[in-house]
Amino acid sequence: MQTDVASSSTVDVVVIGAGPVGLACAIEAKRAGLSALVVDKGTLVHSIVGYPARMEFFSTPELIEIGGYPFPVQGYKPTREEAIEYYRGVAAREALDVRLYERVLDVHGSQHDFAISTSRGLHRARHVVVATGFYDVPNLLGVPGEQLAKVSHYYREPYAYVRQKLAIVGARNSAAKAALDTYRHGAVVTLLVRGPDLPDSIKYWIKPDLQNRIKEGSIRAFFDTTVQDIREASLLLRTPQGTQEIANDFVLAMTGYRPDYTFLETLGLSFADDGWRTPIFDATTFESTRPGVFLAGTVCGGYQTNRWFIENGRFHAQQIARHLAGLRTETIPFASMHWKTEE
């Protein structure tokens, strides 16, 4: 359900972020007898909508279910399209109050009396849950030319790169999959890797394929290499052999993503001095250093975006809801939760 006006009454919980974990937070709050409103600046499960077309999840469906709803799939693992439809269906069946394309600008007030200012008005809530993920803010290369139209930090599908000289920066799963997909659809692919070799974190069914394509020369690879300058028709690389210029039409900078720290700082949150800028929160209740504001999902990991996923982040919803309902909560050991290596 969605309306186009701000809330006229105070709800128990406003959840910022309509991804799987945000939806799970609203569901668990509702089941604990609390009223909940979900607000998102984009569409429902916005990050998944931004995934490559027909992408297959690494996880099996039962590990990314929310609300106890079975996740039926045609194959062994769910696809992007199946996931979008699953979460849409869950939100509909739960009749969640979800406001889409409504950006949260600030959160004023204090616990039990928050005023959430958005692009469409004002919502009042007793508590706030931040489940904003990390997919909206790419890790930039920080080099000249990165703002050119030929550069993208997101990969959707291969067809724009047919017969084009495509450079892919990065060596994690997303970069490896993009390299293989675009190569098989007619792109001339060059893989630029900062380290000395392909990392072990690449999935075991992907890495040998990529290694063989590099070995046979179908995909060119530069190791121990960084981009120095992006130009209209070329790239300037810093390699072990010195500076090298290569012809180039498009760049996919698959260098990962980070939480929106500008927004988190606006909320008045505090961060650990641990190299990861990890938001500080209670490990049992997930309450941040700002009383009444809770964190859920990937945003809890800061720069360490390979720590929390749908698989384990969905359990944050239960912890938060139980705490807000005055029920006993116990810390769940991280090692006991399902998690996976970074994409």
C-alpha positions as CSV (number, residue, x, y, z in Angstrom):
1,M,0.0,0.0,0.0
2,Q,1.2,3.5,-0.8
3,T,-0.2,7.0,-0.3
4,D,1.1,10.3,-1.5
5,V,0.7,12.3,1.7
6,A,2.7,12.5,4.9
7,S,1.6,10.6,8.0
8,S,-1.0,12.5,10.0
9,S,-0.4,10.4,13.2
10,T,2.6,9.1,15.0
11,V,3.6,5.5,14.1
12,D,5.7,3.3,16.3
13,V,8.4,2.7,13.7
14,V,9.5,4.4,10.5
15,V,11.8,2.2,8.5
16,I,14.1,4.0,6.1
17,G,14.8,1.6,3.2
18,A,12.4,-0.7,1.3
19,G,14.9,-3.5,0.6
20,P,14.5,-7.1,1.9
21,V,15.8,-6.2,5.4
22,G,13.7,-3.0,5.6
23,L,10.6,-5.0,4.7
24,A,11.5,-7.6,7.2
25,C,11.8,-4.9,9.9
26,A,8.3,-3.7,9.1
27,I,6.9,-7.2,9.1
28,E,8.4,-8.1,12.5
29,A,7.3,-4.8,14.0
30,K,3.8,-5.4,12.8
31,R,3.8,-8.9,14.3
32,A,5.0,-7.5,17.6
33,G,2.0,-5.3,17.7
34,L,3.7,-2.1,16.5
35,S,2.7,0.2,13.7
36,A,5.3,0.6,10.9
37,L,5.8,2.9,7.9
38,V,8.5,2.2,5.3
39,V,10.0,5.0,3.3
40,D,12.4,4.7,0.3
41,K,13.9,7.2,-2.1
42,G,13.6,4.6,-4.9
43,T,11.5,1.7,-5.9
44,L,10.7,-1.4,-3.9
45,V,13.9,-3.5,-3.4
46,H,15.7,-0.8,-5.3
47,S,19.2,-2.4,-5.1
48,I,17.9,-5.7,-6.6
49,V,16.1,-3.8,-9.4
50,G,19.6,-2.4,-10.2
51,Y,21.2,-5.8,-10.4
52,P,22.1,-7.3,-13.8
53,A,19.2,-8.7,-15.8
54,R,18.6,-12.4,-15.1
55,M,21.3,-12.4,-12.4
56,E,21.3,-15.5,-10.3
57,F,21.8,-15.1,-6.5
58,F,24.6,-17.0,-4.9
59,S,22.2,-18.1,-2.1
60,T,19.4,-20.6,-2.2
61,P,15.9,-19.2,-1.7
62,E,15.3,-20.3,1.9
63,L,18.3,-18.1,3.0
64,I,16.7,-14.9,1.7
65,E,13.1,-15.5,2.7
66,I,11.5,-12.9,5.0
67,G,8.4,-13.1,7.1
68,G,8.3,-16.9,6.9
69,Y,7.0,-16.8,3.4
70,P,8.3,-19.6,1.2
71,F,10.2,-18.4,-1.9
72,P,9.4,-20.6,-4.9
73,V,11.9,-20.6,-7.7
74,Q,12.2,-22.5,-11.0
75,G,15.8,-23.4,-10.6
76,Y,18.1,-24.2,-7.7
77,K,18.8,-20.5,-6.9
78,P,16.6,-17.5,-7.4
79,T,17.1,-15.0,-10.2
80,R,16.9,-11.2,-9.9
81,E,13.4,-11.2,-11.5
82,E,12.1,-13.9,-9.1
83,A,13.4,-12.0,-6.1
84,I,11.8,-8.8,-7.1
85,E,8.5,-10.5,-7.6
86,Y,8.8,-12.4,-4.3
87,Y,9.5,-9.3,-2.2
88,R,6.7,-7.4,-4.0
89,G,4.3,-10.2,-3.2
90,V,5.4,-10.4,0.5
91,A,4.9,-6.6,0.9
92,A,1.4,-6.9,-0.7
93,R,0.4,-9.9,1.4
94,E,1.5,-8.1,4.6
95,A,-0.3,-4.9,3.5
96,L,2.8,-2.9,4.4
97,D,2.5,0.9,4.3
98,V,5.4,1.6,1.9
99,R,6.1,5.1,0.5
100,L,8.3,4.9,-2.6
101,Y,10.3,7.6,-4.4
102,E,10.2,9.6,-1.2
103,R,13.7,10.7,0.0
104,V,14.3,11.1,3.7
105,L,16.1,14.4,4.2
106,D,16.6,14.5,8.0
107,V,15.4,13.1,11.3
108,H,14.6,15.7,14.0
109,G,13.5,15.2,17.6
110,S,14.3,12.4,20.0
111,Q,13.2,9.0,21.0
112,H,9.4,8.6,21.1
113,D,9.0,11.9,19.3
114,F,10.9,11.8,16.0
115,A,9.9,14.0,13.0
116,I,11.1,12.5,9.8
117,S,11.4,15.1,7.1
118,T,11.1,13.8,3.5
119,S,10.8,15.1,0.0
120,R,7.0,14.8,0.3
121,G,6.4,16.1,3.8
122,L,6.7,15.0,7.4
123,H,6.2,11.7,9.3
124,R,6.2,11.3,13.0
125,A,7.5,8.2,14.8
126,R,8.5,6.9,18.2
127,H,11.5,5.0,16.7
128,V,13.5,4.9,13.5
129,V,15.1,2.0,11.8
130,V,17.8,2.7,9.2
131,A,18.0,-0.1,6.6
132,T,19.5,1.8,3.7
133,G,22.1,-0.8,2.5
134,F,25.1,0.3,0.5
135,Y,24.4,-0.1,-3.2
136,D,23.7,3.5,-4.1
137,V,27.2,4.9,-3.4
138,P,30.0,3.4,-5.6
139,N,33.7,3.4,-4.5
140,L,35.2,5.9,-7.0
141,L,38.5,5.4,-8.7
142,G,39.3,9.0,-8.0
143,V,41.0,9.6,-11.4
144,P,40.6,12.2,-14.1
145,G,37.9,11.3,-16.6
146,E,35.8,9.2,-14.2
147,Q,32.9,11.6,-14.8
148,L,32.8,10.8,-18.6
149,A,29.6,9.2,-19.9
150,K,31.4,6.1,-21.0
151,V,32.1,5.2,-17.4
152,S,29.7,3.2,-15.2
153,H,29.9,1.7,-11.8
154,Y,26.9,-0.6,-12.4
155,Y,26.5,-3.5,-14.8
156,R,23.0,-4.3,-16.1
157,E,23.4,-6.3,-19.4
158,P,26.0,-6.9,-22.1
159,Y,24.3,-5.5,-25.3
160,A,25.6,-2.0,-25.1
161,Y,29.2,-3.3,-25.3
162,V,28.9,-5.5,-28.4
163,R,32.0,-5.0,-30.6
164,Q,33.3,-2.3,-28.2
165,K,36.6,-2.1,-26.3
166,L,35.4,-2.6,-22.8
167,A,37.7,-2.2,-19.7
168,I,36.5,-3.8,-16.5
169,V,38.1,-2.5,-13.3
170,G,38.0,-4.9,-10.4
171,A,38.4,-8.6,-9.7
172,R,35.6,-9.7,-7.4
173,N,32.6,-11.7,-8.4
174,S,30.7,-8.9,-10.0
175,A,33.6,-7.9,-12.2
176,A,34.4,-11.6,-13.1
177,K,30.8,-12.2,-14.1
178,A,30.6,-9.0,-16.1
179,A,33.8,-9.9,-17.9
180,L,32.6,-13.3,-18.9
181,D,29.1,-12.1,-19.9
182,T,30.2,-9.2,-22.0
183,Y,32.9,-11.3,-23.7
184,R,30.3,-13.9,-24.6
185,H,28.2,-11.2,-26.1
186,G,30.8,-9.8,-28.4
187,A,32.7,-7.2,-26.4
188,V,36.5,-6.9,-26.6
189,V,37.2,-7.2,-22.8
190,T,40.2,-6.0,-20.9
191,L,40.3,-6.8,-17.1
192,L,42.2,-4.4,-14.9
193,V,43.2,-6.0,-11.6
194,R,45.0,-4.1,-8.8
195,G,46.4,-7.2,-7.2
196,P,48.9,-9.8,-8.5
197,D,46.3,-12.4,-9.4
198,L,42.6,-13.2,-9.4
199,P,41.4,-13.4,-5.7
200,D,40.3,-16.6,-4.0
201,S,37.0,-14.9,-3.2
202,I,35.7,-15.4,-6.7
203,K,33.2,-18.3,-6.7
204,Y,34.7,-21.6,-7.6
205,W,32.4,-22.1,-10.6
206,I,33.4,-18.7,-12.0
207,K,37.1,-18.4,-11.4
208,P,38.3,-21.3,-13.6
209,D,36.2,-20.0,-16.5
210,L,37.8,-16.6,-16.2
211,Q,41.3,-18.0,-15.8
212,N,40.9,-20.1,-19.0
213,R,39.6,-17.1,-21.0
214,I,42.6,-15.1,-19.9
215,K,45.0,-17.9,-20.6
216,E,43.7,-18.4,-24.1
217,G,43.7,-14.7,-24.8
218,S,40.0,-14.2,-25.2
219,I,40.0,-11.8,-22.3
220,R,43.1,-9.6,-21.8
221,A,44.1,-9.0,-18.2
222,F,46.5,-6.6,-16.6
223,F,47.6,-7.4,-13.0
224,D,49.2,-5.1,-10.4
225,T,47.6,-2.4,-12.5
226,T,45.6,0.8,-11.7
227,V,43.9,3.3,-13.9
228,Q,45.7,6.7,-14.0
229,D,43.6,8.6,-16.4
230,I,40.3,8.0,-18.4
231,R,40.2,9.6,-21.8
232,E,37.6,9.8,-24.5
233,A,39.1,7.0,-26.6
234,S,41.8,5.5,-24.3
235,L,42.9,4.7,-20.8
236,L,46.2,5.5,-19.2
237,L,47.3,2.6,-17.0
238,R,50.0,2.3,-14.3
239,T,51.5,-1.1,-14.7
240,P,54.6,-2.9,-13.4
241,Q,56.2,-2.2,-16.7
242,G,55.4,1.5,-16.4
243,T,52.7,3.8,-17.9
244,Q,50.7,2.2,-20.7
245,E,47.9,3.6,-22.9
246,I,45.3,1.3,-24.3
247,A,42.4,2.0,-26.7
248,N,39.0,2.1,-24.9
249,D,35.3,2.8,-25.6
250,F,33.7,2.0,-22.3
251,V,34.7,1.4,-18.6
252,L,32.9,-0.7,-16.0
253,A,34.4,0.3,-12.7
254,M,33.3,-2.7,-10.6
255,T,35.1,-1.4,-7.5
256,G,32.4,-2.0,-4.9
257,Y,30.0,0.2,-3.0
258,R,29.7,1.8,0.4
259,P,26.9,3.1,2.7
260,D,25.7,6.7,2.3
261,Y,27.8,8.3,5.0
262,T,26.6,11.7,4.2
263,F,23.1,10.6,5.1
264,L,24.2,8.6,8.2
265,E,26.1,11.7,9.5
266,T,23.0,13.8,8.9
267,L,21.2,11.4,11.3
268,G,23.8,12.1,14.0
269,L,25.3,8.6,14.1
270,S,28.7,7.7,15.5
271,F,31.3,5.5,13.9
272,A,34.1,3.3,15.2
273,D,37.8,4.2,14.4
274,D,38.4,0.7,13.1
275,G,39.4,1.3,9.5
276,W,35.9,0.3,8.3
277,R,33.9,3.3,9.7
278,T,31.6,0.8,11.2
279,P,28.5,2.5,12.7
280,I,28.4,2.0,16.5
281,F,25.4,0.1,17.7
282,D,24.3,-2.3,20.4
283,A,25.0,-5.9,19.3
284,T,21.8,-7.2,20.8
285,T,19.2,-4.5,20.1
286,F,20.9,-2.8,17.1
287,E,20.2,0.6,18.6
288,S,22.7,3.2,17.5
289,T,24.4,5.9,19.6
290,R,21.4,8.1,18.9
291,P,18.7,6.7,21.3
292,G,15.7,5.4,19.4
293,V,17.5,5.1,16.1
294,F,18.3,1.5,15.1
295,L,20.4,0.0,12.3
296,A,19.6,-3.1,10.3
297,G,21.2,-5.0,7.4
298,T,24.3,-4.2,5.4
299,V,24.6,-0.7,6.7
300,C,25.8,-2.1,10.0
301,G,29.1,-3.2,8.5
302,G,30.3,0.2,7.3
303,Y,32.9,-0.2,4.6
304,Q,33.0,-4.0,5.4
305,T,30.1,-4.7,3.0
306,N,30.9,-8.4,2.9
307,R,29.8,-8.9,6.5
308,W,26.0,-8.4,6.4
309,F,23.6,-9.6,3.7
310,I,20.0,-10.5,3.3
311,E,20.9,-13.9,4.7
312,N,21.9,-12.6,8.1
313,G,20.6,-9.1,8.1
314,R,17.0,-10.3,8.1
315,F,17.5,-11.5,11.7
316,H,18.2,-7.9,12.8
317,A,14.5,-7.3,12.2
318,Q,13.5,-9.8,14.9
319,Q,16.0,-8.4,17.4
320,I,14.8,-4.8,16.9
321,A,11.1,-5.7,17.0
322,R,11.4,-7.8,20.2
323,H,13.3,-5.0,21.9
324,L,10.8,-2.4,20.9
325,A,7.9,-4.6,22.1
326,G,9.6,-5.0,25.5
327,L,10.5,-8.7,25.0
328,R,13.7,-10.3,26.0
329,T,16.4,-10.3,23.4
330,E,19.7,-12.1,23.3
331,T,22.8,-11.5,21.2
332,I,23.0,-13.8,18.2
333,P,26.6,-14.8,17.6
334,F,27.6,-13.6,14.1
335,A,29.2,-17.0,13.3
336,S,25.8,-18.7,13.8
337,M,24.2,-16.7,11.0
338,H,24.3,-17.5,7.3
339,W,26.7,-15.3,5.4
340,K,28.7,-15.4,2.2
341,T,31.7,-14.0,0.6
342,E,31.5,-10.6,-1.1
343,E,30.1,-10.2,-4.6
